[in-house]
Amino acid sequence: MRGRPSLPVLGQPQPERADAARNRQKIIDATARIIAERGAAAGLSLDEVARMAGVGVGTVYRRFGDRNGLVLALMDEQERRFQTEFFSGPPPLGPGAPPGERIAAFLGALVDRVLAQQELFLLLEKGGKPWYGGPYRVHHIHLATLVGQARPDVDAAYLADALLAPVNAGLIAHQREARGMSVAQIKAGLAALATAAVRA
């Protein structure tokens, strides 16, 4: 049996020189300080990040591309932990539970994942960069695999997209703030949606 291919995790580390690694960390730390002091909604200037990190702005652009690249790098550690939990953690999120239970557990855990860094998710969405990059692909493949196990007769890839669609920072914020929904209600709704999707 072939080993699982490496995952497209946020900010997948590449071999780099020690000075480049130090600069990268300084840039990430500066970004985190700015967001902690002002909040993500206040905006994030690459020039200011470079000044606070003590590097040239060209270094920031080369390493991260744009503001969204910086935000994704900040989100990296929690995303790695999340992926470890659903690939190899205890059931029902991890292996060992029936696929329907794992789907509901995954969607609930993804809500927690979004809430843990909600400001950063909102910043990405407002910047026109929804969560469709590497992490979304991993989430989608995982969910489509579970859907396919539960319902081999359906288009698992489409249902995976449909189940992931409600788990976005903008909608969750609206549900909580405008509709007064609790996190438990949101998770219960997603669990009901998952049950309906995989019911034969």
C-alpha positions as CSV (number, residue, x, y, z in Angstrom):
1,M,0.0,0.0,0.0
2,R,1.4,3.4,-1.0
3,G,1.9,6.0,1.7
4,R,-0.4,9.0,1.8
5,P,0.9,11.9,-0.3
6,S,2.0,15.0,1.5
7,L,-0.9,17.3,2.2
8,P,-1.3,20.8,0.8
9,V,-1.1,22.3,4.2
10,L,-1.0,26.1,4.7
11,G,2.5,27.5,4.6
12,Q,4.1,24.1,3.9
13,P,7.7,24.7,5.0
14,Q,10.4,24.5,2.3
15,P,14.1,24.1,2.9
16,E,15.5,27.6,3.5
17,R,18.6,29.3,4.7
18,A,18.8,30.2,8.4
19,D,18.7,34.0,7.6
20,A,15.7,33.5,5.4
21,A,14.0,31.5,8.1
22,R,14.7,34.2,10.6
23,N,13.3,36.9,8.3
24,R,10.2,34.8,7.7
25,Q,9.5,34.4,11.4
26,K,10.1,38.1,12.0
27,I,7.6,39.0,9.3
28,I,5.0,36.6,10.7
29,D,5.5,37.9,14.3
30,A,5.2,41.5,13.1
31,T,1.9,40.6,11.3
32,A,0.6,38.9,14.4
33,R,1.4,41.9,16.6
34,I,-0.3,44.3,14.2
35,I,-3.5,42.2,14.0
36,A,-3.4,41.7,17.8
37,E,-3.1,45.4,18.4
38,R,-5.6,46.7,15.8
39,G,-7.7,43.7,14.8
40,A,-7.8,42.2,11.3
41,A,-10.6,44.5,10.1
42,A,-8.3,47.6,10.5
43,G,-6.3,46.6,7.5
44,L,-2.8,45.2,7.1
45,S,-0.2,47.2,5.2
46,L,2.8,45.2,3.9
47,D,4.9,48.3,4.2
48,E,4.1,48.6,7.9
49,V,4.7,44.8,8.4
50,A,8.2,45.2,6.7
51,R,9.0,48.2,8.9
52,M,8.0,46.5,12.1
53,A,9.9,43.3,11.1
54,G,13.0,45.3,10.2
55,V,13.1,43.9,6.6
56,G,12.7,45.4,3.2
57,V,9.2,45.4,1.8
58,G,10.5,43.5,-1.2
59,T,11.3,40.6,1.2
60,V,7.7,40.5,2.4
61,Y,6.4,40.4,-1.2
62,R,8.9,37.7,-2.3
63,R,8.1,35.5,0.7
64,F,4.3,35.9,1.0
65,G,3.1,37.6,-2.2
66,D,0.4,39.7,-0.7
67,R,-1.6,40.4,2.5
68,N,-3.5,37.1,2.0
69,G,-0.3,35.2,2.0
70,L,0.6,36.7,5.3
71,V,-2.7,35.8,6.8
72,L,-2.5,32.2,5.6
73,A,1.0,31.9,7.2
74,L,-0.5,33.1,10.5
75,M,-3.2,30.4,10.2
76,D,-0.8,27.6,9.5
77,E,-0.2,26.2,12.9
78,Q,-3.9,25.7,13.8
79,E,-4.6,24.2,10.4
80,R,-1.9,21.7,10.8
81,R,-3.3,20.7,14.2
82,F,-6.8,20.4,12.8
83,Q,-5.6,18.2,9.9
84,T,-3.8,15.9,12.3
85,E,-7.0,15.6,14.4
86,F,-9.2,14.5,11.5
87,F,-6.7,12.3,9.8
88,S,-5.3,10.5,12.8
89,G,-7.0,11.7,16.0
90,P,-9.6,9.8,18.1
91,P,-13.0,9.1,16.7
92,P,-15.5,10.4,15.8
93,L,-13.4,13.1,14.2
94,G,-10.6,10.7,13.5
95,P,-10.7,7.2,12.1
96,G,-12.8,4.5,13.8
97,A,-16.3,5.9,13.6
98,P,-18.9,5.3,10.9
99,P,-18.6,7.8,8.0
100,G,-21.8,9.6,8.8
101,E,-20.7,10.3,12.3
102,R,-17.3,11.4,11.1
103,I,-18.9,13.8,8.6
104,A,-20.9,15.5,11.4
105,A,-17.9,15.6,13.7
106,F,-15.8,17.1,11.0
107,L,-18.2,19.9,10.2
108,G,-18.6,20.7,13.8
109,A,-14.9,20.8,14.3
110,L,-14.5,23.0,11.2
111,V,-16.9,25.5,12.8
112,D,-14.6,25.6,15.8
113,R,-11.6,26.0,13.5
114,V,-13.2,29.0,11.8
115,L,-14.3,30.6,15.1
116,A,-10.8,30.2,16.5
117,Q,-9.4,32.6,13.9
118,Q,-12.6,34.2,12.7
119,E,-11.1,37.6,12.1
120,L,-8.5,36.1,9.8
121,F,-11.0,34.1,7.9
122,L,-13.1,37.2,7.4
123,L,-10.1,39.1,6.2
124,L,-9.4,36.5,3.6
125,E,-13.1,36.4,2.5
126,K,-13.3,40.2,2.2
127,G,-10.1,40.2,0.2
128,G,-11.7,38.1,-2.4
129,K,-9.7,35.0,-1.3
130,P,-12.2,32.6,0.2
131,W,-11.0,29.4,1.8
132,Y,-10.5,27.6,-1.6
133,G,-6.7,27.1,-1.4
134,G,-4.7,24.2,-0.2
135,P,-6.6,23.7,3.1
136,Y,-10.0,23.7,1.4
137,R,-8.8,21.0,-1.0
138,V,-7.7,18.9,1.9
139,H,-11.0,19.4,3.7
140,H,-12.9,18.7,0.4
141,I,-11.0,15.5,-0.4
142,H,-11.5,14.2,3.2
143,L,-15.2,15.0,3.2
144,A,-15.8,13.6,-0.3
145,T,-14.0,10.4,0.8
146,L,-16.4,10.0,3.8
147,V,-19.5,10.9,1.7
148,G,-18.4,8.3,-0.9
149,Q,-18.1,5.7,1.9
150,A,-21.5,6.4,3.2
151,R,-23.2,6.9,-0.2
152,P,-21.3,5.3,-3.1
153,D,-24.3,6.1,-5.3
154,V,-24.0,9.9,-5.2
155,D,-21.7,12.6,-6.6
156,A,-19.5,12.8,-3.5
157,A,-17.4,15.7,-4.7
158,Y,-20.5,17.8,-5.3
159,L,-22.0,16.9,-1.9
160,A,-18.7,17.7,-0.2
161,D,-18.8,21.2,-1.7
162,A,-22.4,21.6,-0.6
163,L,-21.6,20.5,2.9
164,L,-18.6,22.9,3.2
165,A,-20.4,25.9,1.7
166,P,-22.2,26.9,5.0
167,V,-19.0,26.7,7.0
168,N,-17.6,30.2,6.2
169,A,-16.8,33.0,8.5
170,G,-19.2,35.5,6.9
171,L,-22.2,33.3,7.2
172,I,-21.3,32.1,10.7
173,A,-20.8,35.7,11.9
174,H,-24.2,36.6,10.4
175,Q,-25.9,33.7,12.0
176,R,-24.5,34.5,15.4
177,E,-24.8,38.3,15.3
178,A,-27.9,39.0,13.2
179,R,-29.9,35.8,14.0
180,G,-28.7,35.2,17.5
181,M,-27.9,31.6,16.9
182,S,-25.6,29.8,19.2
183,V,-22.6,27.8,18.1
184,A,-24.5,24.7,19.3
185,Q,-27.4,25.6,17.0
186,I,-25.1,26.0,14.0
187,K,-23.4,22.7,14.6
188,A,-26.7,21.0,15.1
189,G,-27.9,22.4,11.8
190,L,-24.8,21.2,10.0
191,A,-25.2,17.7,11.6
192,A,-28.8,17.5,10.4
193,L,-27.7,18.6,6.9
194,A,-25.0,15.9,6.9
195,T,-27.4,13.3,8.0
196,A,-29.8,14.2,5.2
197,A,-27.0,14.2,2.6
198,V,-25.8,10.7,3.4
199,R,-29.1,9.0,4.2
200,A,-29.8,6.3,1.6
